[in-house]
Amino acid sequence: TSRLAELNARPAPDGAPLVVGRVSDPPKPGRSETCPTLQLFRPDTGCATERVGLVMPTSLCAAQIARLAAERLNAKQLGAAHGISRFVALTHTEGCGFSGDSMYQLLHRTYRGYITHPNVAAALLLEHGCEKVPNDVMRRQLELAGVPLSRFGWASVQLDGGIEKAIGNIEAWFAEKLATLPPAATVPTDLGALALGLMTAAPVSAATAGALASITRAVVAAGGTVLLPESDPLLANDSFRSAVLGTTPPRATIRYGQPPARPGLHVVASETDHWVENLTGLGGCGAHLALTVVVGHAQQGHPLLPVIQVAELNQRGVVPADDIDLFLTGDADADEAALMRMLVAVAQHEFTPAANAQGFVDFQLTRGLLGVTT
């Protein structure tokens, strides 16, 4: 309890994005300042880089049943005719053995963030039936947030009569829901349509920080969103911070798993330095994809989001080339151009990051500083 009063006294994130400075220097020779064009989906919920069916388990006890349901739906290619590329189940270990109001609120918030994610064309919540966040709690939370309940499916392992009946009900709901979806067509747009997660596994060089700062400014200037975990080393990098924020000190603007109400540069109050937990939080905040810099070895990707992993030049011979997507050169302008090309290719499904292609993905919710496992 030595720091409890201090932790509870922290100001809540206000949702306002950080002010990003604009570049006043003239373009460098041979460098294009044109915002790239992307072909993305545009459903009612905003721009999407993919159309996915999501089975969202509300607890550990429902997680493996959700996985079985998603595997069955993928095997049957349900929804392929309606533009659904795949089904995903976000298996995790929370929802039953935990305590603490902060964790309770985190689960509500993050579940809601995922089922309303712009890439999720249809989502169903699966309860086991005895967890601390059952479907009725989620219904109430969605009502309080003004989210229509009719958007979602609901299934219960216990109330539906067991695993097989629950999976059958999941399949039946998706078949009915997907038949009502509008045609899947892409439209031309630009970087302003993207929500980009940004993460680094360790401190980076000034050149890498400069390339990432330029990409951040480009996305924000176009009207898009960039999301960084509060614990990310990049926020302590003078080169990045001065290029993006000037003299403004960084601060948390949104909570873990909370989709921002306004686009721009947002720092997520992650309360963790765990790679997978931070990535999970960014997904709940609505990131379409993530751009990351790794050191020593590749990191886990995300089951829903494409996670681009790059490494600096000094990591050649340390990080296996097949495990990541790009080695940087140390030239900030060249690296910025290469990273931008990769971002566009991944957003348009012209390139699949290595971690996602290899199935090296993970999903884990943080318990933060005040959550407790019981």
Secondary structure as UniProt FT lines:
FT   TURN            2..3
FT   HELIX           4..8
FT   TURN            29..30
FT   STRAND          37..41
FT   TURN            44..45
FT   STRAND          52..57
FT   HELIX           60..75
FT   TURN            76..79
FT   HELIX           80..82
FT   STRAND          86..89
FT   STRAND          98..99
FT   HELIX           101..115
FT   TURN            118..119
FT   STRAND          120..127
FT   HELIX           135..144
FT   TURN            145..146
FT   HELIX           149..151
FT   STRAND          152..156
FT   TURN            157..161
FT   HELIX           163..178
FT   TURN            179..180
FT   STRAND          186..190
FT   HELIX           191..193
FT   STRAND          195..200
FT   HELIX           206..221
FT   TURN            222..223
FT   STRAND          225..229
FT   TURN            230..231
FT   HELIX           233..236
FT   HELIX           238..245
FT   TURN            246..247
FT   STRAND          254..255
FT   TURN            256..257
FT   STRAND          264..269
FT   HELIX           275..284
FT   TURN            285..286
FT   STRAND          289..293
FT   STRAND          307..311
FT   HELIX           313..315
FT   TURN            317..318
FT   HELIX           321..323
FT   STRAND          326..327
FT   HELIX           332..347
FT   TURN            348..349
FT   HELIX           354..358
FT   TURN            368..370
FT   STRAND          372..373
//
